[in-house]
Structures are given as structure tokens and as C-alpha cells.
């Protein structure tokens, strides 16, 4: 899962440079920033574990909830570009 998140974050970063920032489109760049932040959170959960966490579930719940929220908002904004 961590490798997949890293790959998606890398592709997302390259895409945001090519798409949103070159055209000067602030909403599109913000959209890619949200997706990149969600992928970074997902990757961070795979790499970092809080001390005293019971089977990593507390870390997974708190950070994945934020990542899914960012991805949901990103998907809603991305539908307008379709």
C-alpha cells in the first residue's frame, strides 16, 4: 500500500506541475494539492506509527479519515472539470 501511495503522490506532483501551475489555474492547482496531501497522509501512515498505538488502528483511523475527506472533496471538484 505504501508503494502505491508513493507512486500516486509522485505522479500527482508531476501532473500538478504540468497542468495547474503552467496554465496559471489556481483552482486546478489547489485540486492537485489536495490530492497530493491525501496521498502524503496515506504514505505517512504506512511509514510512521505512534508509540502505544494498538495495532496501528488509532493512527490509521485518524489520518485515513482526513485523507478520505480530502479525496472526497477533490473528487467533487474534479467532476466539474469533466
N, CA, C and O atoms as a MOPAC input file, in Angstrom:
PM7 MOZYME 1SCF
protein

 N      0.82100 1    -1.19600 1     0.00000 1
 C      0.00000 1     0.00000 1     0.00000 1
 C      0.86300 1     1.25600 1     0.00000 1
 O      0.53100 1     2.24100 1    -0.66000 1
 N      1.97000 1     1.22300 1     0.74000 1
 C      2.85400 1     2.38300 1     0.80200 1
 C      3.50000 1     2.69400 1    -0.53400 1
 O      3.65100 1     3.86000 1    -0.90000 1
 N      3.88500 1     1.65000 1    -1.26700 1
 C      4.49100 1     1.84100 1    -2.58800 1
 C      3.48100 1     2.46800 1    -3.54100 1
 O      3.82500 1     3.35600 1    -4.32000 1
 N      2.23600 1     2.00700 1    -3.47900 1
 C      1.18200 1     2.55800 1    -4.33100 1
 C      0.93500 1     4.02400 1    -4.00200 1
 O      0.80600 1     4.84700 1    -4.90900 1
 N      0.86700 1     4.36000 1    -2.71900 1
 C      0.64800 1     5.74500 1    -2.31000 1
 C      1.81000 1     6.63000 1    -2.74900 1
 O      1.59500 1     7.75100 1    -3.20800 1
 N      3.03300 1     6.13800 1    -2.61200 1
 C      4.19300 1     6.91700 1    -3.03900 1
 C      4.15100 1     7.15300 1    -4.54800 1
 O      4.40300 1     8.26500 1    -5.01000 1
 N      3.83700 1     6.11700 1    -5.30900 1
 C      3.75700 1     6.26200 1    -6.76300 1
 C      2.67700 1     7.24400 1    -7.17900 1
 O      2.89400 1     8.06400 1    -8.07100 1
 N      1.50800 1     7.16900 1    -6.53700 1
 C      0.43200 1     8.09500 1    -6.87100 1
 C      0.78100 1     9.52900 1    -6.48600 1
 O      0.45600 1    10.46800 1    -7.21200 1
 N      1.44500 1     9.69400 1    -5.34300 1
 C      1.85700 1    11.03600 1    -4.92600 1
 C      2.88900 1    11.61100 1    -5.89600 1
 O      2.85700 1    12.80400 1    -6.20000 1
 N      3.79500 1    10.77700 1    -6.37600 1
 C      4.80100 1    11.22800 1    -7.33200 1
 C      4.15900 1    11.63700 1    -8.65300 1
 O      4.46400 1    12.70000 1    -9.19500 1
 N      3.27900 1    10.79800 1    -9.16400 1
 C      2.58700 1    11.12000 1   -10.41400 1
 C      1.73400 1    12.36100 1   -10.23800 1
 O      1.66000 1    13.20200 1   -11.13400 1
 N      1.08700 1    12.47700 1    -9.08400 1
 C      0.25300 1    13.63200 1    -8.81000 1
 C      1.07900 1    14.91100 1    -8.77400 1
 O      0.65900 1    15.93800 1    -9.30600 1
 N      2.23300 1    14.85400 1    -8.16000 1
 C      3.09000 1    16.02900 1    -8.11200 1
 C      3.55200 1    16.46300 1    -9.49300 1
 O      3.58300 1    17.65500 1    -9.79700 1
 N      3.90700 1    15.50400 1   -10.32000 1
 C      4.31600 1    15.82400 1   -11.68800 1
 C      3.15000 1    16.37500 1   -12.49000 1
 O      3.32400 1    17.29200 1   -13.29300 1
 N      1.96600 1    15.82200 1   -12.27800 1
 C      0.78400 1    16.27800 1   -13.00200 1
 C      0.41200 1    17.69900 1   -12.59900 1
 O      0.02800 1    18.50400 1   -13.44800 1
 N      0.52100 1    18.01200 1   -11.31700 1
 C      0.16100 1    19.35900 1   -10.87200 1
 C      1.12200 1    20.38600 1   -11.44600 1
 O      0.71700 1    21.49700 1   -11.78700 1
 N      2.38300 1    20.02200 1   -11.55300 1
 C      3.34400 1    20.94400 1   -12.16100 1
 C      2.99500 1    21.18200 1   -13.62100 1
 O      3.02800 1    22.31800 1   -14.09600 1
 N      2.66200 1    20.12000 1   -14.32600 1
 C      2.39500 1    20.23500 1   -15.75800 1
 C      1.05400 1    20.89700 1   -16.04800 1
 O      0.96200 1    21.72700 1   -16.95300 1
 N      0.02100 1    20.54800 1   -15.30500 1
 C     -1.33300 1    21.02300 1   -15.60800 1
 C     -1.65100 1    22.37500 1   -14.98600 1
 O     -1.77500 1    23.38100 1   -15.68400 1
 N     -1.78100 1    22.38300 1   -13.67400 1
 C     -2.32500 1    23.54700 1   -12.99200 1
 C     -1.41400 1    24.74700 1   -12.94700 1
 O     -1.85900 1    25.87600 1   -13.15800 1
 N     -0.16100 1    24.52200 1   -12.67900 1
 C      0.71500 1    25.65500 1   -12.46100 1
 C      1.17600 1    26.30500 1   -13.75500 1
 O      1.39600 1    27.51600 1   -13.79300 1
 N      1.32300 1    25.52900 1   -14.80200 1
 C      1.75500 1    26.10200 1   -16.06800 1
 C      0.66800 1    26.99300 1   -16.65800 1
 O      0.95600 1    28.04600 1   -17.22600 1
 N     -0.57100 1    26.56700 1   -16.52100 1
 C     -1.68100 1    27.34100 1   -17.07700 1
 C     -2.08700 1    28.49600 1   -16.17500 1
 O     -2.84200 1    29.37700 1   -16.58800 1
 N     -1.59100 1    28.49400 1   -14.95100 1
 C     -1.94700 1    29.56000 1   -14.03600 1
 C     -3.32700 1    29.39200 1   -13.43600 1
 O     -3.90400 1    30.35800 1   -12.93600 1
 N     -3.86500 1    28.18400 1   -13.47600 1
 C     -5.18900 1    27.92900 1   -12.95400 1
 C     -5.09700 1    27.59900 1   -11.47100 1
 O     -4.70600 1    26.49200 1   -11.09900 1
 N     -5.45300 1    28.55200 1   -10.63200 1
 C     -5.35300 1    28.35500 1    -9.19000 1
 C     -6.29300 1    27.25900 1    -8.67700 1
 O     -5.85900 1    26.45300 1    -7.85400 1
 N     -7.55200 1    27.18200 1    -9.11500 1
 C     -8.41800 1    26.10600 1    -8.60600 1
 C     -7.91200 1    24.71300 1    -8.97100 1
 O     -8.01100 1    23.78500 1    -8.16800 1
 N     -7.38200 1    24.56700 1   -10.15400 1
 C     -6.86700 1    23.26400 1   -10.56000 1
 C     -5.60400 1    22.90600 1    -9.77300 1
 O     -5.40900 1    21.74800 1    -9.40400 1
 N     -4.75700 1    23.89000 1    -9.51700 1
 C     -3.56000 1    23.64000 1    -8.71400 1
 C     -3.95000 1    23.27300 1    -7.28300 1
 O     -3.32300 1    22.40600 1    -6.67500 1
 N     -4.98100 1    23.92400 1    -6.74300 1
 C     -5.46300 1    23.59600 1    -5.40300 1
 C     -6.02100 1    22.17800 1    -5.36500 1
 O     -5.81500 1    21.44900 1    -4.39500 1
 N     -6.72200 1    21.79700 1    -6.41700 1
 C     -7.25100 1    20.43200 1    -6.51100 1
 C     -6.11900 1    19.41500 1    -6.42900 1
 O     -6.21100 1    18.44200 1    -5.68000 1
 N     -5.06100 1    19.63400 1    -7.18900 1
 C     -3.93600 1    18.69500 1    -7.16600 1
 C     -3.19000 1    18.74300 1    -5.84300 1
 O     -2.62800 1    17.73600 1    -5.41200 1
 N     -3.18000 1    19.90000 1    -5.19600 1
 C     -2.56800 1    19.99800 1    -3.87100 1
 C     -3.32800 1    19.14400 1    -2.86600 1
 O     -2.71500 1    18.48000 1    -2.03000 1
 N     -4.66400 1    19.15300 1    -2.93700 1
 C     -5.48200 1    18.32900 1    -2.04200 1
 C     -5.21500 1    16.84600 1    -2.27400 1
 O     -5.08700 1    16.07800 1    -1.32000 1
 N     -5.13300 1    16.44900 1    -3.51800 1
 C     -4.86800 1    15.03500 1    -3.82100 1
 C     -3.47400 1    14.64400 1    -3.34700 1
 O     -3.28700 1    13.56500 1    -2.78500 1
 N     -2.50100 1    15.51200 1    -3.57000 1
 C     -1.13400 1    15.22000 1    -3.12100 1
 C     -1.06700 1    15.12900 1    -1.59400 1
 O     -0.36100 1    14.27700 1    -1.05500 1
 N     -1.79500 1    15.99800 1    -0.89900 1
 C     -1.80700 1    15.95000 1     0.56600 1
 C     -2.44600 1    14.65200 1     1.05300 1
 O     -1.97300 1    14.05500 1     2.02000 1
 N     -3.50500 1    14.21500 1     0.40000 1
 C     -4.15400 1    12.95900 1     0.78400 1
 C     -3.21900 1    11.77500 1     0.56500 1
 O     -3.15000 1    10.87600 1     1.40400 1
 N     -2.50800 1    11.76700 1    -0.54100 1
 C     -1.56400 1    10.67600 1    -0.79500 1
 C     -0.39800 1    10.71700 1     0.18700 1
 O      0.10000 1     9.67300 1     0.60900 1
 N      0.03900 1    11.92700 1     0.55100 1
 C      1.12300 1    12.04900 1     1.52800 1
 C      0.67800 1    11.55100 1     2.90300 1
 O      1.45400 1    10.90700 1     3.60800 1
 N     -0.56300 1    11.84500 1     3.28600 1
 C     -1.09100 1    11.32500 1     4.55000 1
 C     -1.14700 1     9.80500 1     4.53200 1
 O     -0.79200 1     9.15300 1     5.51300 1
 N     -1.59100 1     9.24700 1     3.41900 1
 C     -1.66900 1     7.79600 1     3.29700 1
 C     -0.27800 1     7.17400 1     3.40200 1
 O     -0.09600 1     6.15300 1     4.06600 1
 N      0.68400 1     7.78300 1     2.75500 1
 C      2.05500 1     7.28900 1     2.82500 1
 C      2.62400 1     7.44700 1     4.23200 1
 O      3.33900 1     6.57100 1     4.72000 1
 N      2.30800 1     8.55500 1     4.87600 1
 C      2.79500 1     8.78600 1     6.22500 1
 C      2.29100 1     7.74400 1     7.21300 1
 O      3.02200 1     7.35100 1     8.12200 1
 N      1.05800 1     7.29400 1     7.04700 1
 C      0.50700 1     6.25200 1     7.92000 1
 C      1.25400 1     4.94300 1     7.72100 1
 O      1.44900 1     4.18600 1     8.67200 1
 N      1.66600 1     4.67600 1     6.50700 1
 C      2.38500 1     3.44000 1     6.23800 1
 C      3.80200 1     3.46500 1     6.81600 1
 O      4.34500 1     2.42000 1     7.17300 1
 N      4.39800 1     4.64900 1     6.90700 1
 C      5.78500 1     4.75900 1     7.35600 1
 C      5.88500 1     5.01800 1     8.85600 1
 O      6.70200 1     4.39800 1     9.53700 1
 N      5.06100 1     5.92900 1     9.37500 1
 C      5.13600 1     6.32200 1    10.77900 1
 C      4.06900 1     5.62000 1    11.60700 1
 O      2.93700 1     5.44000 1    11.15700 1
 N      4.43500 1     5.23000 1    12.80800 1
 C      3.49400 1     4.60800 1    13.74500 1
 C      3.65700 1     5.30100 1    15.08600 1
 O      4.77700 1     5.47100 1    15.56700 1
 N      2.54200 1     5.70300 1    15.69500 1
 C      2.60100 1     6.33900 1    17.00100 1
 C      2.93100 1     5.31400 1    18.06900 1
 O      2.48400 1     4.16900 1    17.99900 1
 N      3.71100 1     5.72300 1    19.05600 1
 C      4.07700 1     4.82100 1    20.13700 1
 C      2.85400 1     4.57700 1    21.02400 1
 O      2.12800 1     5.51200 1    21.36000 1
 N      2.63500 1     3.33700 1    21.39400 1
 C      1.49800 1     2.98300 1    22.22700 1
 C      0.21500 1     2.77600 1    21.44300 1
 O     -0.84800 1     2.58800 1    22.03500 1
 N      0.29900 1     2.80700 1    20.14700 1
 C     -0.87400 1     2.60700 1    19.29800 1
 C     -1.23300 1     1.12000 1    19.27100 1
 O     -0.36000 1     0.26800 1    19.10700 1
 N     -2.48800 1     0.82200 1    19.42800 1
 C     -2.93600 1    -0.56700 1    19.46700 1
 C     -3.09100 1    -1.06500 1    18.03400 1
 O     -4.08700 1    -0.77500 1    17.37100 1
 N     -2.11200 1    -1.80400 1    17.57100 1
 C     -2.18100 1    -2.36600 1    16.22300 1
 C     -2.29800 1    -1.32700 1    15.12000 1
 O     -2.83900 1    -1.62100 1    14.05400 1
 N     -1.80000 1    -0.11800 1    15.35600 1
 C     -1.82600 1     0.98300 1    14.38500 1
 C     -3.22100 1     1.48900 1    14.07100 1
 O     -3.35800 1     2.37600 1    13.22900 1
 N     -4.26000 1     0.97000 1    14.70400 1
 C     -5.61900 1     1.34500 1    14.32400 1
 C     -5.92900 1     2.80600 1    14.63500 1
 O     -6.65300 1     3.44600 1    13.87200 1
 N     -5.40800 1     3.34800 1    15.72300 1
 C     -5.65200 1     4.74600 1    16.04700 1
 C     -5.03600 1     5.65200 1    14.98000 1
 O     -5.66600 1     6.61300 1    14.53700 1
 N     -3.81600 1     5.34500 1    14.57500 1
 C     -3.14200 1     6.12000 1    13.53200 1
 C     -3.88700 1     6.01200 1    12.21200 1
 O     -4.12100 1     7.01400 1    11.53700 1
 N     -4.25700 1     4.78900 1    11.84800 1
 C     -4.96000 1     4.57300 1    10.57900 1
 C     -6.28100 1     5.32100 1    10.57100 1
 O     -6.61700 1     5.98300 1     9.58900 1
 N     -7.02800 1     5.21900 1    11.65400 1
 C     -8.33700 1     5.87600 1    11.69400 1
 C     -8.21400 1     7.38600 1    11.57600 1
 O     -8.90300 1     8.00100 1    10.76200 1
 N     -7.34800 1     7.98700 1    12.37500 1
 C     -7.27000 1     9.44700 1    12.40300 1
 C     -6.72500 1    10.04000 1    11.10700 1
 O     -7.23500 1    11.05500 1    10.63400 1
 N     -5.71300 1     9.43200 1    10.53600 1
 C     -5.11000 1    10.01300 1     9.33300 1
 C     -5.83400 1     9.59900 1     8.05400 1
 O     -5.94700 1    10.40100 1     7.12700 1
 N     -6.31500 1     8.38900 1     7.99100 1
 C     -7.05400 1     7.98500 1     6.79100 1
 C     -8.39100 1     8.70300 1     6.69300 1
 O     -8.87900 1     8.95100 1     5.59000 1
 N     -8.98700 1     9.04100 1     7.82900 1
 C    -10.21800 1     9.82200 1     7.79300 1
 C     -9.96700 1    11.16800 1     7.10700 1
 O    -10.77200 1    11.61400 1     6.29000 1
 N     -8.86100 1    11.80300 1     7.44000 1
 C     -8.51600 1    13.08100 1     6.81400 1
 C     -8.19900 1    12.89300 1     5.32400 1
 O     -8.59600 1    13.70800 1     4.49100 1
 N     -7.48900 1    11.82100 1     5.00200 1
 C     -7.14100 1    11.56400 1     3.59900 1
 C     -8.39300 1    11.31600 1     2.76600 1
 O     -8.51400 1    11.84200 1     1.65900 1
 N     -9.32200 1    10.52300 1     3.28300 1
 C    -10.55600 1    10.24900 1     2.54000 1
 C    -11.39600 1    11.51300 1     2.38100 1
 O    -12.05000 1    11.69500 1     1.35400 1
 N    -11.38600 1    12.37800 1     3.37700 1
 C    -12.11500 1    13.63400 1     3.26300 1
 C    -11.51000 1    14.50600 1     2.16600 1
 O    -12.23600 1    15.08700 1     1.35900 1
 N    -10.19100 1    14.59700 1     2.13700 1
 C     -9.53500 1    15.36400 1     1.07300 1
 C     -9.81900 1    14.76400 1    -0.30400 1
 O    -10.05600 1    15.49600 1    -1.26400 1
 N     -9.79400 1    13.44300 1    -0.39900 1
 C    -10.07700 1    12.80600 1    -1.68600 1
 C    -11.53000 1    12.99600 1    -2.10400 1
 O    -11.81300 1    13.14000 1    -3.29300 1
 N    -12.45200 1    12.99900 1    -1.15100 1
 C    -13.85700 1    13.21100 1    -1.47900 1
 C    -14.09800 1    14.63200 1    -2.00400 1
 O    -14.81500 1    14.82700 1    -2.98500 1
 N    -13.49700 1    15.60600 1    -1.34600 1
 C    -13.63800 1    16.99400 1    -1.81000 1
 C    -12.96700 1    17.14500 1    -3.17500 1
 O    -13.49800 1    17.82900 1    -4.05000 1
 N    -11.82000 1    16.52100 1    -3.36200 1
 C    -11.12400 1    16.58100 1    -4.65400 1
 C    -11.95400 1    15.95500 1    -5.75600 1
 O    -12.00700 1    16.47400 1    -6.87100 1
 N    -12.60100 1    14.84100 1    -5.45000 1
 C    -13.43000 1    14.18100 1    -6.46100 1
 C    -14.62400 1    15.05500 1    -6.83100 1
 O    -15.01100 1    15.11800 1    -7.99800 1
 N    -15.20700 1    15.72900 1    -5.84200 1
 C    -16.34300 1    16.61600 1    -6.13200 1
 C    -15.92800 1    17.77800 1    -7.02700 1
 O    -16.67000 1    18.16900 1    -7.92800 1
 N    -14.74800 1    18.32600 1    -6.77900 1
 C    -14.25700 1    19.42900 1    -7.61000 1
 C    -13.86200 1    18.91300 1    -8.98600 1
 O    -14.09100 1    19.58500 1    -9.99200 1
 N    -13.27300 1    17.72700 1    -9.03600 1
 C    -12.82400 1    17.17300 1   -10.32100 1
 C    -13.98500 1    16.86300 1   -11.24500 1
 O    -13.82700 1    16.91600 1   -12.46400 1
 N    -15.15100 1    16.54200 1   -10.69600 1
 C    -16.32000 1    16.26700 1   -11.53000 1
 C    -16.68300 1    17.50100 1   -12.34200 1
 O    -17.16800 1    17.36800 1   -13.46600 1
 N    -16.46600 1    18.68400 1   -11.81200 1
 C    -16.79100 1    19.88300 1   -12.56100 1
 C    -15.89300 1    20.05200 1   -13.78800 1
 O    -16.29100 1    20.69800 1   -14.75700 1
 N    -14.68800 1    19.48000 1   -13.75700 1
 C    -13.80100 1    19.56100 1   -14.91300 1
 C    -14.14900 1    18.53500 1   -15.98500 1
 O    -13.71500 1    18.65500 1   -17.13000 1
 N    -14.92900 1    17.53200 1   -15.61400 1
 C    -15.34400 1    16.54800 1   -16.60300 1
 C    -16.46500 1    17.10400 1   -17.43100 1
 O    -16.96400 1    16.42600 1   -18.33000 1

